[in-house]
Amino acid sequence: MDYISNSLCCNYVEWETIEVEDLTEQNRKMKILIATEKPFAKRALDGIKEILAAAGYEVALLEKYTEKEELIAAVADVDGLIIRSDKVTAEVIEAAQNLKIVVRAGAGYDNVDLAAASARDIVVMNTPGQNSNAVAELAVALMIYMSRNRFTPGTGFELQGKTVGIHAYGNVGRLVARKAKALGMNVIAYDPFVTDRTLFDNDGVEPVGSVEELYAASDFLSLHIPATEQTKKSIGYKLMMSMPKGATLVNTARKEVIDEIGLEAAMTERTDLKYVTDIAPDDNSTMAAMFGNRFFATPKKMGAETAEANINAGLAAARQIVGYLQNGETRFQVNKKPCDCK
Ligand code: NAD
């Protein structure tokens, strides 16, 4: 308003009209929506709001929603979106006409339709590493839980001296490896995308040349691959059957990477094999009934459910939104850059 009256007083009528239009768009506060079916902890939420408000953005909140229509309605006028495991489908993206950036507070981003986002030049990011320690601690806890036969007296064994295979040497895999070393385990790993051997050497870990070699040598196999077209349903009968006697598959990654039919067949044929997972399989109740103590799924995905992980990932997401909208920072972008996808 001040600007308009100043302009009027100086009789810059033509120029003033153009500026008024520009200012309306420029002065519109950008709006960031935090959309979480499973809400952030209060401390995390307060921190996120503080970062966004300090950067001058309007903050909107959609929590514990049950229908995708609620998300579709809420994104209508937002410039940025922070999510957790929420599904950002092509339909959601279509409904968000001002959307410029989506940040998934967490590691996996298969809940976002990357192609639909890229087609609209919307940047998608994750917050890698922020919840890795929480997940790694859970992987170790699940190994101990199964080695103690789910706390059945007189039936447990120790991790020390056993071999753990780390399938994928990313943020979580590396931390599991270091913790396993501290427990006195022999640690081997397979990750075809880690070409710098010193990464393994520095952790005292032996890289192996193939996924088959990894499973065949692992008393415990800790799974850390992402769910991709290549990895979906890639762990099943053959790999399980190749594992040593009494071996345990530990999945804190994604349920989609498991071929459940193959896994069930292997565990039926080999009554010494065990499966423990943080991501309940589709066939959860059947598997629980079939395999008793040899199978356990956490009642809810627990990997990132620590105060620290929640706060770290949420704050990182807020900072990344500000970094992109104010400085064009795209370090953690996971979809194709606009120039690649046209
Ligand atoms: P990351 O991106 O840091 O590491 C992934 C690793 O997988 C990379 O090193 C990559 O080279 C490797 N990789 C990719 N394709 C592969 C293949 N075909 N074979 C072998 N290695 C392959 O991811 P991260 O943060 O370590 O997360 C690992 C997994 O944990 C992901 O599936 C993620 O979704 C999951 N996760 C689960 C929880 C939970 O709550 N349980 C929380 C965070 C992450």
Boltz pocket constraint, residues with backbone or C-beta under 6 A from the ligand:
constraints:
  - pocket:
      binder: B
      contacts: [[A, 106], [A, 107], [A, 108], [A, 109], [A, 128], [A, 129], [A, 131], [A, 132], [A, 135], [A, 167], [A, 168], [A, 169], [A, 170], [A, 171], [A, 172], [A, 173], [A, 190], [A, 191], [A, 192], [A, 193], [A, 194], [A, 223], [A, 224], [A, 225], [A, 226], [A, 227], [A, 230], [A, 231], [A, 252], [A, 253], [A, 254], [A, 278], [A, 301], [A, 302], [A, 303], [A, 304], [A, 305]]
      max_distance: 6.0
